[in-house]
């Protein structure tokens, strides 16, 4: 009976847009990483609007309280663009393209609530079936310069709010 239920759910799962295939391993899972200062960053990925977009909700917890953000990835032709909003009022925009076994997010443009802007470069590389490494750098925002390994958690109720 359980096998039939699982098969019915899989049959009704929305088709993922081909441009999102390199991100497929992320979808339906939550991933946690630790920053050097000890903060925990948790990302949870899901499809929205029948696989037309991908949502990534994340939450950073640590000694400075809780910081949240949400990214919506969208297909534009064969390219993937994204917009990120955070709980501080900042917004980023950029694009993602697969390069070999990496997801290259290029130079996203971040605008803080005070209107200042910064470029942030990021790429993710899958590490086996249950992890990926994120490398981020920014000349204007040195606190963003870091390498973090995220591991799949898949705990019930693991979605960031």
N, C-alpha and C positions, 0 to 999 in steps of 0.2 A: 504494500500500500504506500509506504514512504517513497519507494522508487517511482511509482506512478505520479505521486504529487510533485516530486522533484522534476520529473520529465515534463509535466504540465507547465511548471513555472519556467523552465528553460525554453519551451516552445513559445511561450508568450513574452519572452524577454525582447526588448526593442533591439532592432538591428543597429549596430554601431556604424557610424559614418566611416568610410574607408580612411579618411584623413586622420581619424582618431586611433586607428589600429595600433600604432606604436605605443599608445597610452593604455591599451586594453588591460594590461596586467595590473594596473592601479585600481580599476573600477570595481566597486563593490567591496573594497577593503579600506581599512584604516592603517596608517603607517606612523610610527613614532620614532623621533630622533632626539638626541640631547645636544644642546649647545655647550660650548666650553665652560660657560658660567653656571651650568647645571640646570638651566631651564629645559623643560620638555616641550617639544613641538609635535603636535598630532594633526595629521592631514587625513581626511576621509573623502573618498571619491565616489561619485554616482553619476549616472546619466540622467539627463532631464529632457523633457519634450520628446519622448520616444527615440532617444539616442541622437537627437539633433545637436545636443550640447553636452558638455561634461562640467559638473560642479565639483570644486575642491573647497571644502570648509576646513579651516585650520584654527588651532588654538594653542597659544604658547602660555604655559604656566610656570611660575617660578617665584622668586622673592619679590619681584616688582608687580605682582598681581597677575591679571589675565589680559592677554592681548589676543584679539580674534581677527580673522580675515576670511574672505571668500573670493574665489576665482571662478569665472565662467569662461570656459574654452568654447570657441565657436569656429565653424568651418566657413572659410571665405574662399570659394573656388576649391583648389586643392591645398590651400594653406590653412593653418590653424592660428587664429588670433585669440587674445585673451584680455580680460579686464579684471583687475584685482582691486577690491575695496577693503580697508582695514578699520578697526574700531577706533583709531585715532583721527579718522577723517581723510586719510591719504588714499590716493588712487594711482594705480599703475596700468600701463597698457603696453602690449608687446605681441610678439608672435613666437611660435614654436615650430621647429622643423626637426625631423629625425636626421641625424648625421651618424652613419654607421650604427653602433649600438648605444648611442647617446640621444637624449632629447635636448636639443639646443634651444634655449629661450632667448638667445641673442641679447641685445641691449634694450631692456625694458626701460621705459621712461616713467619715473615715479614723481608725483607731485604731492607735496605735503599740504596740510590745511593752510599754512601761511603763504602758499604759492611758490615756495622754493622747489627746484627740480633737481633730480639726480638720475644718473644712468646706473643700472644694476645689471650685471651679466651673470647668467646662471646656466648650468647644464646639469642634467641628471644622467647617471649611468646605472643600469640595472646590475645588481650583484646577486646572481642566482635567482631562485624563485621567490624569495621572501625578503628581499632588501634592495635598496637603491641608494646611491651616493649622490648628494647634491653639493655642488661646488659653486659658491656665490662670491662675487667681488664687485666692489664699487670704489672708485677714487673719491667721490664726494661723500660717501657714507661708509667710512672704514669699519664701523661696527658690523657691517654686513659681510665682511671678508671672513668666510668660514667654509669648512668642509664638514658635512654632517651625513652620517649613515642612518637611513630610515629603515626600520624593520616592520614588517606586517604584524599587526596585533590581532585583528578580527575578533575583538571581544564584543559580546552582545551589548548593544547600546553605546557603541564606541564613537558614534557620530558627534562631531563638534557642533556646538550650538551657536 
